[in-house]
């Protein structure tokens, strides 16, 4: 049940399978979606002529702004059928409301069950959840539902609190943790400072969410290396978003996040909404399959990645996606160099004396981008600024403006009220 046969079929068969699912999806939208009914009418789209995945190019894309401006027009069922309301994290804009039916929650559970299975999960495992399940957060609920469906167990500890995390690990002996990877060095540090033998604990795997731990060639990036050098556990990358209601998770071969063809159709588009060349980077654009409440057609996620079509060593033949290069709206042009926040994170997350930080991007009078990094550490000084700039030059060829701030002051910036995720990147351009 949790190794779908379609993921092991020849790619032409996967394509035919998805094209049949696409027809069903278009019929559903034509009958029940106020937003897409209007779109089809306005653009004179005859859905019976959309027969192949390539034909999707005849349909305009859907944007985050559409979701915000016309939110309830995406509802395909009466409000009485919704059983759970959540919001996006609002990384690039104001949070957007999503509503899920009972069938959508069942689909979400299935998605996570096959994803955890992909990452070597099985019935009998015990997962410790180090992220929130409240605050209108889809992911925490999805993990709970998927692990339950897989027949495994889950301990809902929540985010932060290294002392409670270790108390739970030592008491209940989970063999896997689910967390944002930049939190792992913090629990390692707590263990070292408090005499906890973490290297011989019950934890053998970490499902890493929300941040990259891999380079484009699937080798560990600086954060991933920092974790692995300290704690020899298996690290699995995942990628997901609220709008997709779908997860791309690595298998044991750890060569990219696996596509689940029964749940989502994926395209890579350029800035003109045209397909990019094979093996090129583009903006991930998705069409959800099997979503009842708020299905999406050609939705541009804002995330930049590329696809890998070669069969995986695990036996799956479905497409895989690379680590996310960055968000389209977060691309930085600095001193003639193109950067994404993740490359700045990689440098800072590999420096032990950096306790916390916030990166702020602004526009200069000349219309170019400026980078200011505010760092919290215990012994700031000019010598450290020079060392930090040298590290940035060695890795990125350019050095941003660096300022020290009080650790507690940065913590307040990172964790304002009503935010689920730590803020490490602030974009003040435009």
Long-range contacts (C-beta under 8 A, 24 or more apart in sequence): 2-113, 2-114, 2-117, 2-150, 3-114, 3-117, 4-114, 4-260, 4-262, 6-261, 6-262, 6-318, 7-258, 7-259, 7-260, 7-261, 7-316, 7-317, 7-318, 8-315, 8-316, 8-317, 9-317, 10-317, 11-309, 11-317, 11-318, 11-319, 14-261, 14-317, 14-318, 15-53, 17-261, 17-262, 18-53, 18-261, 18-265, 18-289, 19-51, 19-52, 19-53, 21-262, 21-265, 21-289, 21-290, 22-50, 22-53, 22-56, 22-265, 22-287, 22-289, 23-50, 23-51, 25-287, 25-288, 25-289, 25-295, 25-297, 26-50, 26-297, 28-76, 28-295, 29-76, 29-295, 29-297, 32-76, 32-77, 33-73, 33-74, 33-75, 33-76, 33-295, 34-73, 34-74, 34-75, 35-66, 35-70, 35-73, 35-74, 36-297, 38-73, 53-265, 53-267, 56-265, 56-267, 56-287, 56-298, 57-274, 57-275, 59-297, 59-298, 60-273, 60-298, 61-269, 61-273, 61-285, 61-298, 61-299, 61-300, 62-296, 62-297, 62-298, 62-299, 62-300, 63-299, 63-300, 64-92, 64-93, 64-96, 64-300, 64-302, 65-93, 67-96, 67-243, 67-299, 68-93, 68-94, 68-96, 71-96, 71-97, 74-294, 74-295, 74-296, 75-99, 75-293, 75-294, 76-292, 76-293, 76-294, 76-295, 77-101, 77-292, 77-293, 81-292, 81-293, 82-293, 84-141, 85-136, 86-136, 86-137, 86-138, 86-141, 86-242, 87-136, 87-242, 88-241, 88-242, 88-243, 89-137, 89-242, 89-420, 89-421, 91-327, 91-421, 92-302, 92-327, 92-329, 92-330, 95-136, 96-242, 96-243, 98-138, 98-242, 98-243, 98-293, 98-294, 99-293, 99-294, 100-245, 100-293, 100-294, 101-292, 101-293, 103-292, 104-245, 104-291, 104-292, 104-293, 105-141, 105-145, 107-245, 107-263, 107-290, 107-291, 107-292, 108-138, 108-141, 108-142, 108-145, 108-146, 108-245, 109-142, 109-145, 109-146, 109-148, 109-149, 110-146, 110-149, 111-142, 111-146, 111-245, 111-246, 111-247, 111-260, 111-263, 112-142, 112-143, 112-145, 112-146, 112-147, 112-149, 112-150, 112-247, 113-146, 113-147, 113-149, 113-150, 114-260, 115-146, 115-238, 115-247, 115-248, 115-249, 115-260, 116-146, 116-147, 116-150, 116-152, 116-207, 116-249, 117-150, 118-249, 118-250, 118-251, 118-258, 118-314, 119-205, 119-207, 119-236, 119-238, 119-249, 119-250, 119-251, 119-252, 120-205, 120-234, 120-236, 120-251, 120-252, 121-147, 121-150, 121-152, 121-176, 122-150, 122-151, 122-152, 123-150, 123-151, 123-152, 124-151, 124-152, 124-153, 125-150, 125-152, 125-153, 125-175, 125-176, 126-152, 126-153, 126-154, 126-155, 126-172, 126-173, 126-174, 126-175, 126-176, 127-152, 127-153, 127-154, 127-155, 127-174, 127-176, 127-177, 127-178, 127-207, 128-154, 128-155, 128-157, 128-165, 128-168, 128-169, 128-172, 128-174, 128-176, 128-177, 128-178, 128-203, 129-154, 129-155, 129-156, 129-157, 129-158, 129-178, 130-157, 130-158, 130-159, 130-165, 130-177, 130-178, 130-179, 130-180, 130-183, 131-158, 131-159, 131-178, 131-179, 131-180, 131-209, 132-158, 132-159, 132-420, 133-158, 135-418, 135-420, 136-420, 137-420, 138-242, 138-245, 139-209, 139-240, 139-242, 142-240, 142-247, 143-178, 159-183, 162-186, 162-187, 162-189, 162-190, 162-191, 163-190, 165-190, 166-190, 166-191, 166-194, 166-196, 166-198, 169-201, 169-202, 169-203, 170-196, 170-201, 173-202, 174-202, 174-203, 175-202, 175-203, 175-204, 175-205, 176-203, 176-204, 176-205, 176-206, 176-207, 177-203, 177-205, 177-206, 177-207, 178-206, 178-207, 178-209, 179-206, 179-207, 179-208, 179-209, 180-208, 180-209, 180-210, 180-211, 180-421, 180-422, 181-206, 181-208, 181-209, 181-210, 181-211, 181-213, 181-223, 181-224, 181-227, 181-235, 182-211, 182-223, 182-345, 182-349, 184-227, 184-231, 185-226, 185-227, 185-230, 185-349, 188-227, 188-230, 188-231, 198-231, 199-231, 199-232, 203-233, 204-233, 204-234, 205-233, 205-234, 205-235, 205-236, 206-233, 206-234, 206-235, 206-236, 207-236, 207-238, 207-249, 208-235, 208-236, 208-237, 208-238, 209-238, 209-240, 210-421, 211-342, 211-345, 212-237, 212-323, 212-324, 212-342, 213-237, 214-254, 214-323, 215-323, 216-306, 216-322, 216-323, 216-325, 218-254, 218-255, 218-256, 218-323, 221-323, 221-346, 222-346, 222-347, 222-349, 222-350, 223-345, 223-346, 223-349, 223-350, 225-350, 226-349, 226-350, 237-323, 239-303, 239-305, 239-321, 239-323, 239-324, 241-301, 241-303, 243-286, 243-288, 243-296, 243-299, 243-301, 244-286, 244-288, 244-301, 245-288, 245-291, 246-286, 246-288, 248-320, 248-321, 251-312, 251-314, 251-316, 252-314, 253-312, 253-313, 253-314, 255-308, 255-312, 255-313, 255-320, 256-308, 256-312, 256-320, 256-321, 256-322, 256-323, 257-320, 257-321, 258-312, 258-316, 258-318, 258-320, 259-318, 259-319, 259-320, 259-321, 260-318, 261-318, 262-289, 262-290, 263-288, 263-289, 263-290, 264-288, 264-289, 265-289, 266-307, 266-319, 266-321, 267-298, 268-305, 268-306, 268-307, 269-300, 273-300, 278-307, 278-309, 279-306, 279-307, 280-306, 281-305, 281-306, 281-325, 282-306, 283-328, 284-321, 302-327, 302-328, 302-329, 303-327, 303-328, 304-328, 304-340, 329-427, 330-425, 330-427, 332-361, 332-369, 332-371, 333-368, 333-369, 334-368, 334-369, 334-370, 334-371, 334-398, 334-400, 335-398, 337-396, 337-397, 337-398, 339-371, 339-396, 339-398, 341-424, 341-425, 343-395, 343-396, 344-371, 344-373, 344-392, 344-396, 344-400, 345-424, 346-395, 347-391, 347-392, 347-395, 347-396, 348-373, 348-375, 351-388, 351-391, 353-377, 353-378, 353-379, 353-384, 355-407, 355-410, 356-407, 356-410, 356-411, 356-414, 357-410, 357-424, 358-410, 358-413, 358-414, 358-423, 358-424, 358-425, 358-426, 359-400, 359-424, 359-425, 359-426, 360-426, 360-428, 361-425, 361-426, 361-427, 361-428, 361-429, 362-428, 362-429, 363-428, 363-429, 363-430, 369-429, 370-401, 371-400, 371-401, 372-400, 372-401, 372-402, 372-403, 373-400, 373-401, 373-402, 373-403, 374-403, 374-404, 374-405, 374-410, 374-413, 375-402, 375-403, 375-404, 375-405, 375-410, 376-404, 376-405, 376-406, 376-407, 376-408, 376-409, 376-410, 376-411, 377-404, 377-407, 378-407, 380-404
